[in-house]
Amino acid sequence: MIAYLAHKIEIKPNNVQETFLLKSCGTSRVGYNAALAIWNSEYKAGNKPTMYSVKKQLNSKKKVDFPWSYEVSKCCMEEAVIDLGKAFSKFFKEKNVGHPTFHKKGKKDSFRLNNLNFSIKKSKLKISKLAIPIKMTEDLRFKGKVLSCTISKTAGKWFASITQEVGTNLDTDYTQGSPSVGIDLGVTTLATLSEGTVFKGLRPHKTLLFKLRQLNKSLSRKVKFSQNWKKIKLKLSKLHFRIANIRKDYLHKMTTHIVRTYKVITIEDLNTSGMLKNHKLARSISDSSFNMLKTILAYKAKLYGVDLVLADRFFASSKTCSKCGIKKEKLALGTRTYECNECGLVMDRDLNASINLDKFGLAKLAAVGSTV
């Protein structure tokens, strides 16, 4: 089975190379905004614009309106138009997706290259129209066909996200524990496994909240776009970036351990957007990043050839007794110990839920007979 994996690596451009990367980001942004302006004007005129019609109009204006765009790779504008087409496709097909908006300078600066306009050799990234290759902090860790490269700037650092076509069914070790596991997610403890292992959430946002508040207060007192304002803005971006990295590192280590240890994994499909409406728990839920955990676990399960089962969000894993199967009518969120009135079972609430999830996953796989 073939899977697609993006490997994000930090790159170290010199002054000349960084100027080229900034020009490429600017070209991509201008191309996207120009394409969006064409799309909006066509729509107002009563036409039905498409990605190809907009791309054709933009190419006809390129030499006159954007002659400087030829200084960088042609992919900068072309891929931006493709992104706009995908954005409109999501806008028309999916719910809760807003209309595409114009991109702003300095906010999520990035551009994408196809595999004909860049190459990687010995930890160096060679981009078309850039004479000197850019140093990468590490080489590619995965073997497979290189498809595209997205270069972006975050918190003053440059990164190259290289998408590759890789194989699945990587090496695993099923000697530890049982072949299947249920995972109950929670706010108090991030994940409780049915065999007893508990992963406590780091909550990096809560840990560094005081420092975040200090920087935000300092930023609000500076004159907007002044040099001091820019310095504090960069410090704030770096702190947010650090929080995100702490969270990602922990989730990656946890999910890698799980997919290398178990053949069948069952996890509940939580309604995160609904849970965030509870203002008392919203910050803790966001800090735990349930959706990110589920996304990482899903693609790693595919890479390692592991069966991943999603239990329905209405499945009463916490209210059901894992021993006799009796379901309670009510169970307060503050009740951390499950006590069954029928069979007398007394167990940690999260452990009881994870055992029920494990049973649910095995039963569903037995009924379907394949990966869910």
N, C-alpha and C positions, 0 to 999 in steps of 0.2 A: 504494500500500500504506500502511496506517495502522500507526503504532507509538506506544508509550506511553513517555514520557520524564519523569523526575522532576528538577526543577531545584531544587537546595538553595541557599538564600540566607540569609545572616545577617540577623537583625532586631535593632533597637535599642529595646526597650521601656523606658518610664520606670518609676518605682516603682509607680504605680497599675496600669499595664499588666502589669508583671511579677507583681504579686500576683494578678491575674486569670489569668495563664498558669499560675502555680503551683497555683491552685485548680482549673483545668481539668485539669492533670496529675494532681492528687490525686483528682479525681472519676473520671477514666478508670481510675486504678489501683484505687480502691475498687470501681468497677463491675465490673472484670475479676475481682477477687478474690471479690466477692459472687456473680457468675455461676458462677465455678469451684466455690464452696462448694455452690451449688444443684445443679450438675451432679454433684458427688461424692456428695451426699446422695441424689439421685434414683437414681444408679447402685447405691448400697448397698442401696436399698429394692427393687431388682429391676426398676426401670423402665429404659426406653431414652431418655434425654434427648436433645433436639436443640437447635440454636441458637435455634429459634423458641419452643420450650416454655420454655427457660431465660429468654429475653428477656421472655416473657409474665409469668412469675413475678416477675422483677426489677422490671418496671413496676408490678405490683400492690403491691410493698413500697416503692416509691420515695418516695411522699408521706410515709409514716410514718417509715421508717428513714433516708432520705437527703433531707430537705427542702432542705438547702443545695445540692443538685445543680442546683436550678432557677436558681441565680445565674449559672451558666455555660451554654454551648450544650448542647442535648440530645444532640448528636453524641458528646460525651465518653463517655457510658455506652453509647450504641447501638453505636458503632464498636468499643468494647472487647469487647462481646459477640460482634460479628462476628469479631473477631480470635481470640477463644476458640474459636469454631466452626471457624475455619480451622486452629487449632492442633490440635484434636482430629481433624480430617480428615487432617492430616499424620501424626498419631500412629497412626491406624488403617491408613493406606494405605502409608506409607513406612517403610523399614527405618532403623534407627539414629536414630530420632526419639523422644525421651523424652516422658513424660507431662507435660502442662502443669502448671506450678508457680505458686504465688502470687507476685505482683510485690511488690518491696520499695521503700520510699520512698527517693528519692535515687539510684536505680539505673535508668538508661535512662528517665528521666521524659519522657513524650510524650503527645500526644493527637491525634486525627485529626478533620478536618471535611470534610463533603461540600460540593459547589459551591453549595449553597443557603444555607450558613451562613457564607460568607466571600466577599470580592471584592477585587480588586487594581486600583488606579488610581494611576498616576504614582508608582510605587515606594512605595506605602502599602498596608498590609494591613488591611482592615476585617473584623472578626470580629463575629458576632451577639452581642448583649448587652454589647459593649464599645463605649463611646461614642466614644472617640478612636482613629483608625486608628494602627497601629504602623508606624514607619519601617522601610523595607527598605534594605539597603546597595546594592542594584542592582535594576533592573527585569527583567522576564522577557526572556530572550534568544531564546526560541522562540515562534513563532506557532502557535496551535491552541487547541482547546477545553480549558478548565481543568476538571479532574475532581475533584481532592481536594487537601487540604493537611494535612501532618503537621508539627506543631510540636514541637520537642524541645530539650532543654537538654544541652549537652556542654561540659565543662570551663569552666563558668561563663558560657558564651555560648548565646544562643538562635538557633535556625535554623528556617526554614520550608521544607519540602520539598514543592514544588508539582508534582503530576502533571498532565501535559498530553497531549493527543492530537495528535500531529504527523505530518506527511507524511514520506516517505522519498525516496531518490534525490537527495541534496543535491549541491551542486557539488563536482566532483572534478578533479584534475589528473593525468592519466596520461602526461604528457609525460616525466616523469623515470623512468629505468630501464626494466625490462621490465614487461609487463602482469601478470605473476604473480610470486609470491614464496613461498618456504618459510621458516618461522621455527623455529629450534631454540632451545629454552629451556635454560638452564643455571645453575649456581651461580657459576662463575667469571665468566662474562659472562651477563647477564640474557637477551639475545636476539641471535642471529646470523642475519642475513638471507642468502638464497641468492645475492644479487648482491654480497655482501661487506661490507655495513654491519654494524657491531657496536654494540650498546647495552649499555654497562656499567651494572650495577646500582648504585644509590646506597648501599644498605644503611644506611638512617638509624638503625635500631635498634642496629646494631653501633657506629655513630659516637657515639651518645649513651648507650651502655650504662653508661659510668662514672658519668654524672650520674644515670641511673635507679637505679643501685645505691646511690648516696649518699642519694637521697631515700627509697628504700625502707628503708634502715637508720635514717634519721632518723625515719621514720613508725613503725617498730617500737618506738622508744624513747619515744614519746609515749603519754600516757594516752588510751585509746580514747574518741572522741567529745568530747574536750576541745577548746578553741578552737585551741590549737597543733596538735593532731592534724588538725583541719579545714583549717588553713592549709596544712600539708604535703600533705594529701590533695588539695587543689585544685592545688597546684604539680605534683604527680605526674600528675594528670589532664591538666593543660595540656601537660606534656611528652609524654605518650602521644598526645595529640591532635596535637601538632606533628609527631611521627614519622609518624603516619598521613597527615597532610596532605602531607608531603614525598614520601611514597611514592605517594600518589594523583596529585599534580601531575605527577610524572615519568611515571607510567604513562599518564595522559591525553594528555600531549604526544606520547609515543612512539606510542601507538595511533592518534591523530588523523593523524599524519604517514603512518603505514602505510596506513590506509584511504583517504586522499586521493591516494595514489601508485599503488596497485596494484588491479587488477580482480579477481584471484583470490589468496586468501591461504590457505595451508595451515599448520596448527599441530598439534603432537602433543597428544593427550589424555592428559596425565600422570596417574598414580595418586598424587596428592599425599598423600593420607592414608597410603598405604603407605610413601612416601618419608620421611614425618615420623617413622617408627618407627626410622629410623637416627639415633641420638642424636648422632652426629658431624656430621651435616648438617642436623639439624632446625631449628636457629636460622637458618642461612643460607637454607634453603628458605622458612621463614616470613617472613623479611625480604624475600625476593624477591617474594612474593605471586603465585605462578603462577596460582592460581585467580582472583584479582582481575583479572589481566591478561587471562585468557581471557574472563571475563565482560564486561569493558569492550570488548574487541575484538569480541565477538559482537554486542552491541547497536549498536555503531558501524557494523559491517559491514551490518547491516540498515538503518540510517539512510541510509547512502551507497549502498545497492544493490550491495554488493560480495559476491562469492561467497566464503564461508568454509568450508573443508574441515577436518574434524577427523580426523587420522590415528589409527588404532587404537593403543592404548598398547603393543601387542605388535609393532608394526611396527618392524623393526630398522633404523632410520635411521642409527644410528651405526656399526653393524657392516657395513653394505653399501657397496660401492665405488660411487661416483656415476658412474664412467666405464664400467666393464665389468659391474657388477651382481653381482660375486662377494661372497658373504656370509662373514664370518669367524665362526668358532665362538666365540671368546672375544676380548674387548677390555676390558682393565683400565680402570677409571675414571680412574686417574692418567695414562694414555696420552693426551696432548693432540694428537698428530699421527697421522693415519691413513696407513698405508703398505700398499698393495696388493701382494701377492706375485705376482699374476697379470699385471697390466698395468703395474706400477711406479708407480702414482699416489701422490704424496706431497702431502698437503693437511692443513690444520687440521681437527681432528676435528669441531668444531661446524659449520664451513662445509660439509664433506662431508655431514653429517646434514641440513642445511638444503636443500641441492641435491636430496637424495633425497626430502625432504618436498615440495618444489616439483613434482617429477616425479610423485609419488604423487597430489597434488591435481589436477593436470591430467588424469591418467589416469582418476581417479574421476569428475571432471566430464564427461569425454568419454563415459564409460560411462552415467552417469545422465542427463546432458543438462540439468540444472537445478541450482539452488542446493542445496548439501548443508547 
